[in-house]
Amino acid sequence: MPDAEIPIRVTVNGVEYAETVPARMLLSDFLRHRLRLTGTHVGCEHGVCGACTVLVDGRPARSCLTFAVQVDGAELRTIEGLAGEDGLHPVQQAFHEAHGMQCGFCTPGFVMSVTDLLERNPHPSDEEVLDCLSGSLCRCTGYASIVEAVRLAEKKMAEAGHGA
């Protein structure tokens, strides 16, 4: 028996979509294959690596563990929705400047998690930063440059007037 098709309405990066999706379609597949937002990466497909992290109603969520039908009525932000007309988001710019990535595969998940952290808490403690980063895995770096990027992003967001 084929999957039931279910209508959903969702706002992604400020654009409203009305789609009909299979009941078992993963949010990562919906974003990547239906909406062509390929910045959301799929790594482990078990919710462990964090590469697929997006913001759902302002909170980080693993898109590889979430069904598209579960976000009906929600507002989503993906890595593609962070940069503005005037350039990169402060977190993206900080990751670039501090070399907080090597191959870049894990970077979108880190950036989305850090964006959430700094928007909720503009001045997190070292423990809060490490807790935020613990939800994502990087196999290329030794996290020091990622922590440096978070601290640089904290300064950039304050200068730009972002955050809580």
Secondary structure, DSSP 8 states (H G I E B T S, - for coil): ----EEEEEEEETTEEEEEEEETT-BHHHIIIIIS--TTS--SSSSSSS-TTEEEETTEEEETTTSBGGGGTT-EEE-GGGT-BTTBS-HHHHHHHHTT--SS-SSHHHHHHHHHHHHHH-SS--HHHHHHHHTTS--SSS-SHHHHHHHHHHHHHHHHHT---
